[in-house]
Amino acid sequence: MDASTRTSLNAAAAPAPEFRGNESSLVSALKTLLFFTFLMVTLPIGLYFASKAYVFEGTMKMSSSDSYFYAAIVAVLAVHVVLALFVYVAWNEGSPPKGKGKHD
């Protein structure tokens, strides 16, 4: 056996590193992902049907075919808002909080 084979075998036999220090950040990331997944499923669908029935057909007295079109636009805008919020939260999740302490 040459040296490279021995080192690869030793590396494979080594125990897996502990990730307990990052466990709270992993749980936080999972909660954030699940929250935005829930929003991504429920918000556009709910806004589609609510805006179609109550806003476009109820308040504005639009025809059924027109209300489908405008309710779809509302749902697509909701998807974009949820995606933008997710990107904003994910971008700022790992950054340290900005304190008002003394800066040297």
VEXTORDO-599063 format. One record per residue (C-alpha): residue number from 1; residue in three letters; x, y, z. Coordinates in steps of 0.05 Angstrom, whole numbers. Layout:
<vexvos>
VEXVO:NUM:ALA:X:Y:Z;
...
</vexvos>
This chain:
<vexvos>
VEXVO:1:MET:0:0:0;
VEXVO:2:ASP:26:68:-16;
VEXVO:3:ALA:20:130:29;
VEXVO:4:SER:-40:160:-7;
VEXVO:5:THR:-81:97:2;
VEXVO:6:ARG:-63:94:76;
VEXVO:7:THR:-83:166:88;
VEXVO:8:SER:-150:158:52;
VEXVO:9:LEU:-165:95:93;
VEXVO:10:ASN:-147:132:157;
VEXVO:11:ALA:-191:190:137;
VEXVO:12:ALA:-249:143:123;
VEXVO:13:ALA:-241:108:190;
VEXVO:14:ALA:-241:174:229;
VEXVO:15:PRO:-306:191:266;
VEXVO:16:ALA:-353:242:236;
VEXVO:17:PRO:-343:313:262;
VEXVO:18:GLU:-393:339:313;
VEXVO:19:PHE:-441:392:288;
VEXVO:20:ARG:-474:407:355;
VEXVO:21:GLY:-448:478:354;
VEXVO:22:ASN:-485:493:290;
VEXVO:23:GLU:-549:456:311;
VEXVO:24:SER:-586:519:332;
VEXVO:25:SER:-569:554:266;
VEXVO:26:LEU:-592:493:227;
VEXVO:27:VAL:-658:491:265;
VEXVO:28:SER:-666:565:253;
VEXVO:29:ALA:-653:557:178;
VEXVO:30:LEU:-702:499:175;
VEXVO:31:LYS:-756:539:210;
VEXVO:32:THR:-745:597:162;
VEXVO:33:LEU:-749:551:102;
VEXVO:34:LEU:-813:517:128;
VEXVO:35:PHE:-845:584:143;
VEXVO:36:PHE:-832:611:73;
VEXVO:37:THR:-853:545:42;
VEXVO:38:PHE:-919:551:78;
VEXVO:39:LEU:-927:623:55;
VEXVO:40:MET:-909:604:-17;
VEXVO:41:VAL:-964:552:-18;
VEXVO:42:THR:-1020:587:19;
VEXVO:43:LEU:-1013:661:5;
VEXVO:44:PRO:-1017:662:-72;
VEXVO:45:ILE:-1074:611:-73;
VEXVO:46:GLY:-1112:647:-18;
VEXVO:47:LEU:-1103:715:-51;
VEXVO:48:TYR:-1124:686:-118;
VEXVO:49:PHE:-1191:662:-94;
VEXVO:50:ALA:-1203:719:-46;
VEXVO:51:SER:-1188:773:-96;
VEXVO:52:LYS:-1228:738:-151;
VEXVO:53:ALA:-1290:729:-108;
VEXVO:54:TYR:-1290:791:-65;
VEXVO:55:VAL:-1251:844:-101;
VEXVO:56:PHE:-1259:833:-176;
VEXVO:57:GLU:-1327:799:-180;
VEXVO:58:GLY:-1357:826:-115;
VEXVO:59:THR:-1334:898:-110;
VEXVO:60:MET:-1315:915:-182;
VEXVO:61:LYS:-1370:873:-214;
VEXVO:62:MET:-1324:844:-267;
VEXVO:63:SER:-1342:784:-310;
VEXVO:64:SER:-1316:716:-290;
VEXVO:65:SER:-1266:712:-347;
VEXVO:66:ASP:-1237:780:-330;
VEXVO:67:SER:-1233:765:-256;
VEXVO:68:TYR:-1192:702:-271;
VEXVO:69:PHE:-1140:743:-307;
VEXVO:70:TYR:-1133:797:-254;
VEXVO:71:ALA:-1134:747:-196;
VEXVO:72:ALA:-1077:709:-230;
VEXVO:73:ILE:-1037:774:-233;
VEXVO:74:VAL:-1049:784:-158;
VEXVO:75:ALA:-1025:713:-144;
VEXVO:76:VAL:-962:721:-186;
VEXVO:77:LEU:-946:786:-149;
VEXVO:78:ALA:-955:750:-83;
VEXVO:79:VAL:-905:696:-105;
VEXVO:80:HIS:-854:750:-122;
VEXVO:81:VAL:-864:785:-55;
VEXVO:82:VAL:-854:720:-17;
VEXVO:83:LEU:-792:703:-57;
VEXVO:84:ALA:-763:773:-46;
VEXVO:85:LEU:-776:767:29;
VEXVO:86:PHE:-744:699:31;
VEXVO:87:VAL:-681:724:-4;
VEXVO:88:TYR:-678:784:43;
VEXVO:89:VAL:-685:741:106;
VEXVO:90:ALA:-635:689:80;
VEXVO:91:TRP:-585:743:62;
VEXVO:92:ASN:-588:775:130;
VEXVO:93:GLU:-593:711:171;
VEXVO:94:GLY:-518:699:178;
VEXVO:95:SER:-496:770:189;
VEXVO:96:PRO:-480:793:259;
VEXVO:97:PRO:-530:843:291;
VEXVO:98:LYS:-511:916:286;
VEXVO:99:GLY:-502:944:356;
VEXVO:100:LYS:-502:1015:381;
VEXVO:101:GLY:-440:1002:422;
VEXVO:102:LYS:-376:1041:421;
VEXVO:103:HIS:-335:1034:357;
VEXVO:104:ASP:-260:1044:362;
</vexvos>
